Amino acid sequence: PAAAKVGSFAAANLERKLPIYCVQTEEPKVSVSFDAAWGADDTDELLRILDENDVKATFFLCGYWVEKYPEEVKKIAEAGHDLGNHSATHPHMAQQTAGQITEELQKCHKNVKDLTGIEMDLFRPPFGEYDNEVIETAKQNGYYTIQWDVDSLDWKEQGAEAEINQVLNHKHLGNGSIILFHNDAKYTPQVLDTILKGLKNKGFDIVPISELIHRGEYEMDHEGRQIPKT
């Protein structure tokens, strides 16, 4: 009957979409990411530490941050790190229309492309907030929506030891984890070296998110783990 078909179609459409929190992989690799929305004072220091540890990270940039700190953006790009889209104005995305979401993505995309020539395809929603429309609209704009499964909680400023422990002993830390930091958190510059060395001591390779995620056909499990379709 037609009604049953409509019902099942609606149910399929209502299925909750998830961003990529982590990636299923047999390889011991993880990604380190920084959200850049506020200050830029620590950028040189973070880049120096990443370089010393031979690590490429992923920086999610807000459009207004790009406009305010163009030289920092160029430095991040020239150092070979991933650039990701963190929206133009850092709004609550789930409260935006599809048109507004597209505008947020495209404005930031253009800022970065004009400055660096890089075509971004990784998007992290501000506040980590999303709904189906956010993920679907990002996809239509050529973006993978990226969350994290290991939060450094660096914005809580609980101290250096707490931040190191939070990352290195996190219950979710494992192959395919995505770790969240902020580019202007109080203790991150002083703990980043220890954390990067600690991750390597645990046997992890640290790769940018662009190299961690699966680009072919994939499905998502209930935890937001991206699983390649074989």
VENPE-V440352 format. One record per residue. N is the residue number from 1. RES is the residue in one small letter. BURIAL is b if it has 9 or more other ideal C-beta (glycine too) atoms within 8 Angstrom, else e. Layout:
n,res,burial
N,RES,BURIAL
N,RES,BURIAL
This chain:
n,res,burial
1,p,e
2,a,e
3,a,e
4,a,e
5,k,e
6,v,e
7,g,e
8,s,e
9,f,e
10,a,e
11,a,e
12,a,e
13,n,e
14,l,e
15,e,e
16,r,e
17,k,e
18,l,b
19,p,b
20,i,b
21,y,b
22,c,b
23,v,b
24,q,b
25,t,e
26,e,e
27,e,e
28,p,e
29,k,b
30,v,b
31,s,b
32,v,b
33,s,b
34,f,b
35,d,b
36,a,b
37,a,b
38,w,e
39,g,e
40,a,b
41,d,e
42,d,b
43,t,b
44,d,e
45,e,e
46,l,b
47,l,b
48,r,e
49,i,b
50,l,b
51,d,b
52,e,e
53,n,b
54,d,e
55,v,b
56,k,b
57,a,b
58,t,b
59,f,b
60,f,b
61,l,b
62,c,b
63,g,b
64,y,b
65,w,b
66,v,b
67,e,e
68,k,e
69,y,b
70,p,b
71,e,e
72,e,b
73,v,b
74,k,b
75,k,b
76,i,b
77,a,b
78,e,e
79,a,b
80,g,e
81,h,b
82,d,b
83,l,b
84,g,b
85,n,b
86,h,b
87,s,b
88,a,b
89,t,e
90,h,e
91,p,b
92,h,e
93,m,b
94,a,b
95,q,e
96,q,b
97,t,e
98,a,b
99,g,e
100,q,b
101,i,b
102,t,b
103,e,b
104,e,b
105,l,b
106,q,b
107,k,b
108,c,b
109,h,b
110,k,e
111,n,b
112,v,b
113,k,b
114,d,e
115,l,b
116,t,b
117,g,e
118,i,e
119,e,e
120,m,b
121,d,e
122,l,b
123,f,b
124,r,b
125,p,b
126,p,b
127,f,e
128,g,e
129,e,b
130,y,b
131,d,e
132,n,e
133,e,b
134,v,b
135,i,b
136,e,b
137,t,b
138,a,b
139,k,b
140,q,e
141,n,b
142,g,e
143,y,b
144,y,b
145,t,b
146,i,b
147,q,b
148,w,b
149,d,b
150,v,b
151,d,e
152,s,b
153,l,b
154,d,b
155,w,e
156,k,e
157,e,e
158,q,e
159,g,e
160,a,e
161,e,e
162,a,b
163,e,b
164,i,b
165,n,e
166,q,b
167,v,b
168,l,b
169,n,e
170,h,b
171,k,e
172,h,e
173,l,b
174,g,e
175,n,b
176,g,b
177,s,b
178,i,b
179,i,b
180,l,b
181,f,b
182,h,b
183,n,b
184,d,b
185,a,b
186,k,e
187,y,b
188,t,b
189,p,b
190,q,e
191,v,b
192,l,b
193,d,b
194,t,e
195,i,b
196,l,b
197,k,b
198,g,b
199,l,b
200,k,b
201,n,e
202,k,e
203,g,e
204,f,b
205,d,e
206,i,b
207,v,b
208,p,b
209,i,b
210,s,b
211,e,e
212,l,b
213,i,b
214,h,e
215,r,e
216,g,e
217,e,e
218,y,b
219,e,e
220,m,b
221,d,e
222,h,e
223,e,e
224,g,b
225,r,b
226,q,b
227,i,b
228,p,b
229,k,e
230,t,e
